Amino acid sequence: MIKIGEFNVINKKNKKSKFFRKIRWNVLRLIRLKANPSIIARGYALGILIEFITLPTLGLAFLLLYPLTILFRANFGASLIGFISGKFIMLFFLYWNYQIGNILVGTKISEEVEQISHFISITMLREQGLAFFLGSIVNGTIVALVSYIIVYYGVVFYRKRKEMKS
């Protein structure tokens, strides 16, 4: 006999395992692509970079993805996987995008808090949007470069290991 509390625990475990299975499936799909490792890594990094830069554009990033993968001669499947995984990675960088953007724009947080407490102005939204956008460009470039290195060496390692087994 299953109690209601036990059913919820079992159901939560299944959801968690499904989530990790989907992540593992996407990673395996990425490293098993039939292309040069640099092309796969370039596509993945491009997908992440586009996700970082175009978050404020409210969904227009997907329209940029295909033409930019052709322009940079990247793998479109890898860029889609990078674009989708970039949504999860982006969550950890939202605060840092804004902070780095504030450093680049030169606004201080205390000035912004005073403005927010009184009223929200168009110039404040423009400055904060510019700060967030610039921070997204900087962080997105760094994350894209790191992900390029990780994916490139991951694909090379996978292929060498697969070759040694056969």
C-alpha positions in Angstrom: 0.0 0.0 0.0 1.4 3.4 -1.0 0.8 6.4 1.1 0.3 9.8 -0.4 3.6 11.2 0.9 5.6 8.2 -0.5 4.0 8.7 -3.9 5.1 12.3 -4.0 8.7 11.3 -3.2 8.7 8.6 -5.9 7.2 11.1 -8.4 9.8 13.7 -7.5 12.6 11.2 -8.0 11.2 10.3 -11.4 11.1 14.0 -12.5 14.7 14.5 -11.3 15.9 11.4 -13.1 14.1 12.5 -16.3 15.7 15.9 -16.1 19.2 14.4 -15.8 18.5 11.9 -18.5 17.6 14.7 -20.9 20.8 16.5 -20.0 22.8 13.4 -20.6 21.0 12.7 -23.9 21.8 16.3 -25.1 25.5 15.9 -24.2 25.7 12.6 -26.0 24.0 14.1 -29.0 26.5 16.9 -29.0 29.6 14.7 -28.8 28.3 12.2 -31.3 27.7 14.7 -34.1 29.5 13.8 -37.3 31.6 16.9 -37.9 35.0 18.3 -37.1 35.3 19.0 -33.4 36.2 22.7 -33.9 32.9 23.1 -36.0 30.9 21.4 -33.2 32.5 23.5 -30.5 32.1 26.7 -32.5 28.4 26.0 -33.0 27.9 25.3 -29.3 29.8 28.5 -28.2 27.9 30.5 -30.8 24.5 29.3 -29.4 25.5 30.2 -25.9 26.8 33.6 -27.0 23.6 34.4 -28.8 21.6 33.4 -25.8 23.6 35.7 -23.6 23.6 38.7 -25.8 20.0 38.6 -27.0 18.1 37.8 -23.8 16.6 41.3 -23.6 15.3 41.0 -27.2 12.4 38.8 -26.1 12.8 35.8 -28.4 14.5 37.3 -31.4 17.6 35.3 -30.8 16.3 32.3 -32.5 16.0 34.3 -35.7 19.7 35.2 -35.5 20.9 31.7 -34.8 20.6 30.2 -38.3 22.2 33.0 -40.3 25.1 33.4 -37.8 25.8 29.6 -37.8 26.1 29.8 -41.6 28.3 33.0 -41.4 30.7 31.4 -38.9 30.6 28.0 -40.5 29.4 26.3 -37.4 27.2 23.2 -36.8 23.6 24.2 -36.5 22.6 21.2 -34.3 25.4 22.1 -31.8 24.3 25.8 -31.8 20.8 24.7 -31.0 22.0 22.6 -28.1 24.2 25.5 -26.9 21.3 27.9 -27.3 19.0 25.7 -25.2 21.6 25.0 -22.5 22.5 28.7 -22.5 19.0 29.4 -21.0 20.0 27.4 -17.9 23.5 28.8 -17.7 22.3 32.3 -18.1 20.3 32.1 -14.8 23.6 32.0 -12.9 25.0 35.1 -14.7 22.1 37.5 -14.5 23.4 39.4 -11.5 26.9 39.4 -12.8 25.8 40.7 -16.2 24.2 43.7 -14.5 27.2 44.3 -12.2 29.8 44.2 -14.9 27.6 46.4 -17.1 27.4 48.9 -14.3 31.2 49.0 -14.1 31.5 49.5 -17.8 28.7 52.2 -18.0 30.0 53.9 -14.8 26.7 54.1 -12.8 26.7 53.4 -9.1 24.2 51.1 -7.5 23.4 53.6 -4.7 22.4 56.2 -7.3 20.1 53.7 -9.0 18.4 52.7 -5.7 17.7 56.3 -5.0 16.1 56.7 -8.5 14.1 53.6 -8.1 12.7 54.6 -4.7 11.4 57.9 -6.1 10.2 57.0 -9.6 11.2 55.0 -12.6 12.4 57.2 -15.5 13.1 56.3 -19.1 16.7 57.3 -18.8 17.2 55.0 -15.8 15.7 52.1 -17.8 17.9 53.0 -20.8 21.0 53.1 -18.6 20.2 49.9 -16.8 19.3 48.1 -20.1 22.6 49.3 -21.5 24.5 48.1 -18.4 22.8 44.7 -18.6 23.5 44.4 -22.4 27.2 45.3 -22.0 27.6 42.9 -19.1 25.9 40.2 -21.1 28.3 40.7 -24.0 31.3 40.5 -21.7 30.1 37.5 -19.8 28.7 35.8 -22.8 32.0 36.1 -24.6 33.9 34.6 -21.7 31.4 31.7 -21.2 31.4 31.1 -25.0 35.2 30.8 -25.1 35.3 28.5 -22.0 32.5 26.3 -23.5 34.3 26.2 -26.8 37.4 24.7 -25.1 35.3 22.3 -23.0 33.3 21.0 -25.9 36.2 20.8 -28.3 38.3 18.7 -25.9 35.3 16.7 -24.9 34.6 15.7 -28.4 38.2 14.9 -29.1 38.5 12.8 -25.9 35.2 11.0 -26.7 36.4 10.1 -30.3 39.9 9.0 -29.1 38.3 6.8 -26.4 35.8 5.3 -28.9 38.7 4.7 -31.4 40.7 2.9 -28.7 37.8 0.6 -27.8 37.2 -0.6 -31.4 
